[in-house]
Amino acid sequence: MNEEKQQNKKINHDVLKWIIIGLAGFVIIVLIFSAGMFVGGMKARFSYRWAESYHKNFAGPRGGFFGDWQALPSPGDFIESHGTFGEIIKINDSDFVIKGQSDVEKVILITEGTIIQKGRDAIKKEELKVGDQIVIIGSPNEEGQIEAKLIRVFDEKEITMVPMPRRPFFFR
């Protein structure tokens, strides 16, 4: 009888162990899902703010302020909020405008903490010029602008060495 109690106790411990492992797995899955929802919400919020401030930044959207308001947004409609790449088209005192993917213009803010590099050398913001090809990593602000943390300027020879990926035939 004593042996029977020990076996039941062992079975109960095994069942309890599997229940705890299952609950821990469920909690991990819920945390991962929540993190994905948070990141998606941040991207959507940035795109919304950017669209709301478009007329202030660029004198109005091409398709009007309502555009095709009945169409559902596709995943490619969201704007990169924490970084971008493109060509400098206008330089001001504390910011500049770049033309990025799909000819989308973005305002990039330069702060005291912004690191600007060309190759391995640090350069000053005064050395940036219209036509430079750059990559920016930063944080979005409330007006839909990107506050640059790191700006990387490419040489012409670096740009020509990078092969452009081919687009699938159904996107041409």
C-alpha positions in Angstrom: 0.0 0.0 0.0 2.9 2.3 0.8 4.4 1.5 -2.6 1.1 2.4 -4.3 1.0 5.8 -2.6 4.5 6.5 -3.8 3.6 5.6 -7.4 0.5 7.8 -7.2 2.6 10.6 -5.8 5.2 10.2 -8.6 2.4 10.2 -11.2 1.0 13.4 -9.7 4.4 15.1 -9.8 4.8 14.1 -13.4 1.4 15.5 -14.3 2.1 18.7 -12.4 5.4 19.1 -14.1 3.8 18.8 -17.6 1.1 21.2 -16.6 3.7 23.8 -15.5 5.7 23.3 -18.7 2.5 23.7 -20.8 1.6 26.9 -18.9 5.1 28.3 -19.3 5.0 27.5 -23.0 1.6 29.2 -23.3 2.9 32.3 -21.5 6.0 32.5 -23.8 3.7 32.3 -26.9 1.5 35.0 -25.6 4.5 37.3 -24.9 5.9 36.7 -28.4 2.5 37.5 -29.9 2.2 40.6 -27.7 5.6 41.8 -28.9 4.6 41.4 -32.5 1.4 43.3 -31.9 3.3 46.1 -30.2 5.8 46.5 -33.1 3.1 46.4 -35.7 1.2 49.1 -33.7 4.3 51.3 -33.6 4.8 51.0 -37.4 1.1 51.7 -38.1 1.1 54.7 -35.7 4.2 56.1 -37.4 2.7 55.7 -40.9 -0.5 57.4 -39.7 1.4 60.3 -38.1 3.6 60.7 -41.2 0.5 60.8 -43.4 -1.2 63.4 -41.1 1.9 65.6 -41.3 2.5 65.1 -45.1 1.0 68.4 -46.1 3.2 70.3 -43.6 6.3 68.5 -44.7 5.8 68.3 -48.5 2.9 70.6 -49.5 0.3 67.9 -49.9 0.0 64.3 -51.2 -0.1 63.7 -55.0 -3.3 61.7 -54.8 -5.1 64.2 -52.6 -5.6 64.0 -48.9 -8.1 61.1 -49.1 -6.5 59.1 -51.9 -8.1 55.7 -52.3 -9.6 55.6 -48.8 -11.6 52.5 -49.5 -8.7 50.2 -50.4 -7.1 48.1 -47.7 -3.5 48.9 -47.0 -1.0 46.3 -48.1 2.1 45.4 -46.0 4.2 47.5 -48.4 2.2 50.6 -47.6 3.8 51.1 -44.2 6.7 53.5 -44.1 10.0 52.5 -42.6 9.9 54.4 -39.3 13.3 53.7 -37.8 15.5 54.1 -40.8 15.7 54.5 -44.5 18.1 55.0 -47.4 18.2 57.2 -50.4 19.6 60.3 -52.0 19.8 63.8 -50.3 17.7 66.2 -52.3 17.6 69.2 -50.0 19.7 70.4 -47.0 18.6 72.8 -44.3 20.3 73.9 -41.0 19.1 71.1 -38.7 17.5 68.7 -41.2 17.6 67.5 -44.7 15.2 65.7 -47.1 16.0 62.5 -48.9 14.3 60.7 -51.7 14.0 57.0 -50.7 12.2 54.0 -52.1 9.4 54.6 -54.5 10.4 58.3 -54.7 9.0 58.9 -51.1 10.5 62.0 -49.6 11.4 62.0 -45.9 12.6 64.6 -43.5 15.7 63.6 -41.5 16.5 65.6 -38.3 20.2 66.0 -37.3 20.9 66.4 -33.6 24.1 66.9 -31.5 24.1 63.1 -30.9 23.9 62.1 -34.5 26.9 60.2 -35.8 27.8 60.8 -39.4 30.2 58.5 -41.1 31.7 58.2 -44.5 33.5 54.9 -44.8 35.3 54.5 -41.4 35.8 58.3 -40.9 33.5 60.5 -38.9 32.4 63.6 -40.8 30.5 66.8 -39.9 27.0 67.6 -41.1 28.4 70.5 -43.1 30.2 67.9 -45.3 26.9 66.4 -46.5 25.8 67.5 -50.0 22.9 67.2 -52.3 23.2 64.0 -54.3 24.9 61.9 -51.5 23.6 58.4 -51.2 23.0 57.7 -47.5 21.5 55.2 -45.0 19.9 56.5 -41.8 19.1 54.8 -38.6 17.0 56.7 -36.1 13.7 57.2 -34.3 10.4 58.6 -35.5 8.9 61.7 -34.0 5.3 63.0 -33.8 5.5 64.9 -37.1 6.6 61.8 -39.1 10.2 62.8 -39.3 13.1 60.6 -38.5 15.5 61.8 -35.8 18.8 60.4 -37.0 21.1 58.5 -34.6 23.5 57.2 -37.4 24.0 58.5 -40.9 26.2 56.5 -43.3 27.4 58.3 -46.5 28.4 56.1 -49.4 31.1 56.8 -52.0 30.1 56.5 -55.6 32.3 53.4 -56.1 30.6 51.7 -53.2 27.2 52.3 -54.8 28.1 51.0 -58.2 29.5 47.8 -56.7 26.2 46.8 -55.1 24.1 44.7 -57.4 20.4 45.6 -57.6 18.0 42.8 -56.9 15.7 41.8 -59.8 12.0 42.2 -59.2 9.7 39.3 -60.0 8.0 39.5 -63.4 4.6 40.2 -61.8 5.8 43.4 -60.2 7.1 45.0 -63.4 
